[in-house]
Amino acid sequence: MITVILNNDALELAKGTTLGQLLLDLEQDKPGVAVALNQQVVARSQWSEQPLAANDKITLFHAIAGG
């Protein structure tokens, strides 16, 4: 098991979990969601290939339309 921080909350994940799998499990793999991993934005095309490691900091953003 590894511990990651998602929007300031600690989560325990299985070793080898990818960012894509986490977002799928959280039902956050939908349009309008952006993700930063350790303060670096990760392209949606890389989510399924991005492994997570102990102490990673993940920030989810939801796009908001407006002007």
MDAnalysis code that builds the backbone (N, CA, C; Angstrom):
import MDAnalysis as mda
import numpy as np

u = mda.Universe.empty(201, n_residues=67, atom_resindex=np.repeat(np.arange(67), 3), trajectory=True)
u.add_TopologyAttr("name", ["N", "CA", "C"] * 67)
u.add_TopologyAttr("resid", np.arange(1, 68))
u.add_TopologyAttr("resname", ["MET", "ILE", "THR", "VAL", "ILE", "LEU", "ASN", "ASN", "ASP", "ALA", "LEU", "GLU", "LEU", "ALA", "LYS", "GLY", "THR", "THR", "LEU", "GLY", "GLN", "LEU", "LEU", "LEU", "ASP", "LEU", "GLU", "GLN", "ASP", "LYS", "PRO", "GLY", "VAL", "ALA", "VAL", "ALA", "LEU", "ASN", "GLN", "GLN", "VAL", "VAL", "ALA", "ARG", "SER", "GLN", "TRP", "SER", "GLU", "GLN", "PRO", "LEU", "ALA", "ALA", "ASN", "ASP", "LYS", "ILE", "THR", "LEU", "PHE", "HIS", "ALA", "ILE", "ALA", "GLY", "GLY"])
u.atoms.positions = np.array([
    [0.841, -1.190, 0.000],
    [0.000, 0.000, 0.000],
    [0.885, 1.252, 0.000],
    [0.359, 2.298, -0.639],
    [1.022, 3.597, -0.628],
    [0.003, 4.640, -0.170],
    [0.506, 5.742, 0.337],
    [-0.351, 6.854, 0.726],
    [-0.075, 8.016, -0.215],
    [-1.148, 8.570, -0.783],
    [-1.050, 9.768, -1.600],
    [-1.965, 10.817, -0.992],
    [-1.765, 12.057, -1.385],
    [-2.602, 13.151, -0.905],
    [-3.427, 13.657, -2.082],
    [-4.745, 13.563, -1.955],
    [-5.667, 14.028, -2.996],
    [-6.439, 15.207, -2.441],
    [-6.183, 16.387, -3.000],
    [-6.851, 17.615, -2.528],
    [-6.836, 17.705, -0.999],
    [-5.673, 17.504, -0.416],
    [-5.420, 17.621, 1.023],
    [-5.961, 16.477, 1.868],
    [-6.452, 15.407, 1.251],
    [-6.920, 14.233, 1.986],
    [-6.010, 13.042, 1.680],
    [-5.591, 12.337, 2.712],
    [-4.738, 11.164, 2.524],
    [-5.580, 9.986, 2.027],
    [-5.044, 9.283, 1.041],
    [-5.693, 8.084, 0.505],
    [-4.695, 6.934, 0.512],
    [-5.157, 5.759, 0.871],
    [-4.348, 4.550, 0.800],
    [-4.688, 3.849, -0.512],
    [-3.676, 3.569, -1.312],
    [-3.878, 2.923, -2.607],
    [-2.988, 1.698, -2.724],
    [-3.391, 0.804, -3.575],
    [-2.553, -0.354, -3.865],
    [-1.321, 0.103, -4.626],
    [-0.196, -0.498, -4.321],
    [1.026, -0.206, -5.049],
    [0.790, -0.524, -6.520],
    [1.254, 0.337, -7.428],
    [1.056, 0.120, -8.851],
    [-0.180, 0.796, -9.420],
    [-0.960, 1.476, -8.568],
    [-2.137, 2.198, -9.048],
    [-1.698, 3.339, -9.955],
    [-2.402, 3.499, -11.074],
    [-2.118, 4.616, -11.968],
    [-3.067, 5.766, -11.676],
    [-2.702, 6.923, -12.153],
    [-3.566, 8.095, -12.005],
    [-4.909, 7.826, -12.675],
    [-4.888, 7.213, -13.840],
    [-6.124, 6.894, -14.544],
    [-7.037, 5.983, -13.747],
    [-6.465, 4.964, -13.111],
    [-7.268, 4.037, -12.312],
    [-7.879, 4.750, -11.109],
    [-7.110, 5.605, -10.456],
    [-7.634, 6.361, -9.321],
    [-8.818, 7.223, -9.745],
    [-8.659, 7.946, -10.851],
    [-9.733, 8.822, -11.314],
    [-10.958, 8.025, -11.732],
    [-10.751, 6.866, -12.334],
    [-11.867, 5.994, -12.692],
    [-12.593, 5.525, -11.435],
    [-11.841, 5.088, -10.429],
    [-12.430, 4.631, -9.169],
    [-13.223, 5.739, -8.474],
    [-12.754, 6.976, -8.611],
    [-13.411, 8.121, -7.975],
    [-14.497, 8.741, -8.858],
    [-14.708, 8.134, -10.041],
    [-15.666, 8.648, -11.023],
    [-15.356, 10.098, -11.403],
    [-14.063, 10.393, -11.545],
    [-13.618, 11.736, -11.917],
    [-12.934, 11.754, -13.283],
    [-13.061, 10.672, -14.040],
    [-12.450, 10.590, -15.368],
    [-13.419, 11.101, -16.428],
    [-13.880, 12.323, -16.245],
    [-14.904, 12.887, -17.122],
    [-14.443, 14.223, -17.682],
    [-15.115, 14.689, -18.730],
    [-14.757, 15.997, -19.300],
    [-14.837, 17.098, -18.252],
    [-13.960, 18.069, -18.386],
    [-13.969, 19.199, -17.465],
    [-13.083, 19.010, -16.253],
    [-12.408, 17.846, -16.167],
    [-11.515, 17.579, -15.038],
    [-10.069, 17.719, -15.515],
    [-9.273, 18.412, -14.741],
    [-7.830, 18.517, -14.982],
    [-7.129, 18.046, -13.713],
    [-5.904, 17.549, -13.878],
    [-5.179, 16.980, -12.745],
    [-3.743, 17.491, -12.718],
    [-3.300, 17.852, -11.523],
    [-1.894, 18.170, -11.306],
    [-1.326, 17.110, -10.367],
    [-0.173, 16.610, -10.707],
    [0.540, 15.628, -9.892],
    [1.836, 16.272, -9.446],
    [1.963, 16.483, -8.146],
    [3.137, 17.159, -7.593],
    [3.370, 18.503, -8.287],
    [2.287, 19.241, -8.451],
    [2.268, 20.597, -8.998],
    [2.602, 20.665, -10.485],
    [2.497, 19.536, -11.197],
    [2.702, 19.498, -12.644],
    [1.428, 18.971, -13.285],
    [0.848, 19.734, -14.211],
    [-0.362, 19.283, -14.889],
    [-0.033, 18.043, -15.718],
    [-0.910, 17.042, -15.624],
    [-0.747, 15.800, -16.379],
    [-1.795, 15.777, -17.485],
    [-1.344, 15.622, -18.725],
    [-2.258, 15.558, -19.862],
    [-3.178, 14.353, -19.718],
    [-4.423, 14.524, -20.093],
    [-5.410, 13.445, -20.018],
    [-4.899, 12.194, -20.727],
    [-4.190, 12.362, -21.825],
    [-3.680, 11.220, -22.588],
    [-2.644, 10.408, -21.804],
    [-2.108, 10.980, -20.736],
    [-1.098, 10.303, -19.920],
    [-1.647, 9.694, -18.638],
    [-2.898, 9.952, -18.316],
    [-3.461, 9.486, -17.051],
    [-3.317, 7.986, -16.865],
    [-3.647, 7.213, -17.894],
    [-3.638, 5.744, -17.741],
    [-2.233, 5.184, -17.602],
    [-1.232, 5.950, -18.014],
    [0.151, 5.482, -17.962],
    [0.936, 6.045, -16.776],
    [0.351, 6.984, -16.056],
    [1.072, 7.672, -14.975],
    [0.968, 6.899, -13.670],
    [2.062, 6.233, -13.250],
    [2.005, 5.521, -11.972],
    [2.027, 6.505, -10.807],
    [1.410, 6.104, -9.723],
    [1.426, 6.915, -8.506],
    [2.418, 6.320, -7.520],
    [3.058, 7.191, -6.762],
    [4.055, 6.763, -5.789],
    [3.699, 7.319, -4.414],
    [4.278, 6.736, -3.402],
    [4.042, 7.184, -2.026],
    [4.321, 8.679, -1.913],
    [3.438, 9.362, -1.215],
    [3.541, 10.791, -0.921],
    [3.291, 11.706, -2.109],
    [2.809, 11.155, -3.240],
    [2.431, 12.022, -4.355],
    [1.305, 12.937, -3.904],
    [1.320, 14.159, -4.429],
    [0.263, 15.130, -4.147],
    [-0.531, 15.347, -5.436],
    [-1.812, 15.012, -5.378],
    [-2.687, 15.076, -6.541],
    [-3.729, 16.161, -6.290],
    [-3.885, 17.037, -7.268],
    [-4.892, 18.085, -7.167],
    [-5.837, 17.951, -8.342],
    [-7.138, 17.832, -8.052],
    [-8.168, 17.773, -9.085],
    [-8.763, 19.158, -9.264],
    [-8.934, 19.540, -10.519],
    [-9.569, 20.816, -10.856],
    [-10.786, 20.525, -11.711],
    [-11.848, 21.284, -11.503],
    [-13.039, 21.168, -12.330],
    [-13.197, 22.492, -13.077],
    [-13.290, 22.378, -14.411],
    [-13.454, 23.576, -15.239],
    [-14.792, 24.237, -14.930],
    [-14.763, 25.554, -14.880],
    [-15.975, 26.329, -14.630],
    [-16.089, 27.375, -15.746],
    [-17.183, 27.342, -16.447],
    [-17.397, 28.314, -17.522],
    [-17.843, 29.643, -16.935],
    [-17.459, 30.685, -17.589],
    [-17.872, 31.990, -17.104],
    [-17.040, 33.064, -17.750],
    [-17.287, 34.274, -17.338],
    [-16.537, 35.353, -17.980],
    [-16.435, 36.546, -17.111],
])
